[in-house]
Amino acid sequence: MTISHVPRRLVLSAGLVVLLAGCTGVATSPSGSVATPSTSASATAPSSAAATGSAPTGLVCTAPASPTLAVTEGPYYKAGAPESTDLVQPGMAGTRLTLTGYVMTTACAPVANAKVEIWQADASGAYDNNGYTLRGYVLTDGQGRFTIQTVVPGEYPGRTEHIHVKVTPPGGTTLTTQLFFPGTTANDDDAIYDPSLLLAISEQGSGLVGTFTFVVPA
Ligand code: FE
């Protein structure tokens, strides 16, 4: 995708607000447009975080929340990826993407120190199966928040744009899933695609911010 596609994505994602209302995206305004983190988010913030006076921003989670849908790992997972907050290498092609969000329990309690590992194709749709390009993990902070810098993946035969993710709470079971981009025509022809796994997309400078809240069993 290119930045020129952003308005279309935003328009389409606005129509998905109802679908996203459970626990899968950034705060949304009453009109349904994708909003920057706002004070409305604090209304649904976990009480433990609110008590600290630093409620998570951009969080929508209503308990009891449904666990995030698990989908196939696919053929390209490779163990041993490094811890890294920035997977973008110098000169790397593609639209910059800040992938961010939360790991929460079904009770909307933040999960700290959860491992959020991603792997994905580059902007041309190719995986690095020899090294660890566009493969890495971060740990969530005390509010259950994670952020990874990457690029928007390209499509490859049979697959729409997607990012693979494994989320592992401390001592917990790993959730394996994939994240998708709203407004991508190829979503409709992808057998793995599920609208509950759509990122909420907003623009930031020349790139995009993709937000998702993972819900794992308590
Ligand atoms: Fe894939």
Residues whose N, C-alpha, C, O or C-beta is under 5 A from the ligand:
A	BS01	FE	G74
